Amino acid sequence: MPKCTLVIGNKNYSSWSLRAYLALRQSGLPFAEQLIGLHEPDHQQRLLAISPAGRVPVLLHDGLVIWDSLAIIEYLAELAPAAGLWPAEPAARAEARSIAAEMHSSFAALRSNMPMNLRKSLPGRGQGPGVAADLGRIRTLWRDALARFGRDGPYLFGAWSAADAMYAPVVTRLVTYGVALDAGSQAYVDAVMAWPALQEWRTAALAEPWIVPEDEVD
């Protein structure tokens, strides 16, 4: 099988790149990384030369160009069905896909007011309009999934899945901005932060030399 290449942005800032990376690591498929610094003046031209969307992440495999995080996850689930990117049980799988899709399309206030930044500690910052509502909805999603399907492990559906990959950048934001959590949500955050592939990504992010001013919160 041809090796995958994952095109990503700066690891400190690129939340969507992180989601695809975690899914690829779970798949067990060999892959190479191609990092295009989002701070570089020609980054848009370089991305457009790879993908018509001009955004990261992009998965390149066997002549295919796949440029959306959820599409990448679905493609990987087909390539590596034994990896369990989605839960095996139909009801759990349907809910996992639903909450992943909600993450994909929602929570704009959280994203804009609390940008991902793994090297910063900003407790109490980022509390802009709409953030509290977004956080409340996320807590509800987590609580319901953990109660219904998380009995056999610390993650939303017991074992690690694509749903956890989709919410991992939210977890890092809660840590960065010091958001107070109930015991159940905090246990989930701790489990996600300890996931080896996330630790791998975080270590690489902290070693990056780049600062992107527009992605920094003062």
N, C-alpha and C positions, 0 to 999 in steps of 0.2 A: 504494500500500500504506500503511495507517495506520502511523504512527510508533510504535515500541516505547517503553515506559517501564520502566526498571529501578529498583525500589525496593531501596535498600541501607542498610546500617548504617554506622557510623563507619569511615572507610577505614583508620585506623590499626589497628583491631582485628578487623574483620569478614572473616574468611578466606573464608567461603562467598560473601559479596558479591563478593569479588575474583574468585573462579572464574567467576561468571556474567558479570562485567564483561569479563574477558579473552575469553570466548567471544563476547560481543556485539561487541567490537572486531574480533575475527577475522572475524565474519560480514560486516562491512561495512555492516550495516543501520543506518540513522539511528535514534538513540534519545535519550531524555531521561533524566536521573537524578532520582530523588526520594530524598533522604537523610533517614532518620528516626534521630535520635540515640539510641543505645541507652542513653545516660545520662539521657535525659529522663524525668520521672516518668510521663508519659502515653504512653510509646512503645508499650507493649503494647496499649493501647486503639486507638492509631492503626494499628498493624499488623493487629489483628483486624478493623478496618473495611475493610481491603484484602484480606486473605487469611485463610481459616479456620485456617491453621496458626499464624498469629501470629508468624512468623519471617521473617527476610530470608535470601536475596534473593527478590524476587517480580518476575516479568515480566508486564507488562500489554500486551496486543496484540489489537486487533480484537475487543474484548469478552471476551477470554480472560484468566484469572488462572492463572499457572503459578508454583508456589511451591517448587519443589525444584531444586537446582542441576543435577543430571543431567537432569531433565525439561526444564529450560530449554535445556541444551545440545542435547538431542535435537530439541527444537522448532526451535531455530535452524538445526540441520543440515538439517532439512526445508525451512525457509524459504529458506536460502541454500546449496544443495548445492554450488555452485561454489567456496565459501569453503574447503572441505577441512577442516572441523572434525574429521572422522574420516579416517584414512588410506584411500586408494582400494583398496589391495590387500586381499582378504578376510582373509588370515591376520593381517596387521598390524592391520586394523580390529578383528578379534575380540580380539586381545591388548590393544589400546588400550582397548577397552570393559571388558575384564576388570580391568585395573589401575586404571582410573578408578573402577569399582564398588568395588574393594577399598579405595581411598582414601576413598570415600564412607561405607563401613561399618566401617572399622577404625581402628587407631592411636589409640585413646582415651587411652593413657598419654602419648603425645607431645602430643596436643592439650591435655590438662589441665595437664601440667607445663611446657609451652613454648607458652603462648598467643601468638598473632601480635601483634607490637608492632613496627611499622616504625621508630619513632623511638628505640628503645632499643638499646644494645649491652650484652649480658649474658654475656660469655664464661664458660663453665664452669657456668652456672646451669641449672636445669631438669632436672637428672639424677635424676628420681624413679623409683620402681619401674616396671619395664616399658618405660622409654624406650629403653634400649639394644636390647631385642628389636625394638621398633618401628623404630628406625633401621636395624638390621641387615636387616630385611625390606624396607624401602624401598630400601636400597642394592642388594639382590639384584634387586628389580624393575627398577630403573634399569639396572643392569649388563646384565641379560638383554635388555631392550628395545633398549638402545643397540647391543649386539653383534649382535642379529638383524636389526634394522630401522633403525638410526640411521646407516647408512653414508653417506647423502646429505645430512647436515646435522647440526647440533649438538644437536638435540632428540631425544626418546625414539624417535620414528619418522621421523627425518630432518628433515622440515619440521615447523614448529609445529603442534600439534593440540590437541584438547580434553583429551587426556591430560596435556599440559604445563600447561594451565590448571588442571586438578585438583590437580597437585602444586606449583604455583607458591607457595601459602601455606606449604608445607613448606620450600621453598627459602628463603623469607624467614626462617623460624624458624631454619634452620641458620646463616644469616648473623647473625641477632640473638644467638643463643646461642653463637656461635663454635665450632660443632661441627667437629672435625677430620675431613677426608674424604680418600679416596684420589684419585689424579689424575683418574680418569675421572669420578667424582662431582663433583669440584670444577670441572672443565671444564663439566659440565652446569649446575651452580649458576650459574657465571659467565654462561653463555649465557642462562639464564632471567632473571637479574637485569638483563641488558642489553636484554631484549625491550621495544620502545618503549611498548607499552600498560602494561606493569608499571611502567616508569619514570614514566609519566604518573600512574598511581594513587599511586605512592610520593610523588611531589612533592606531590600534593594531600593525602595523609595527613600529611606533615610540616608542612603549613600549617594543619592543624586545631587549634583552640584547646582541644579538650576532653580531659580526663583522666577515664578511667573506673576508679576505684580497684580494683574487683573483677577487672579485666582487666590489672592491673599486677603485675609480679613485683618484689618489693623486693630 
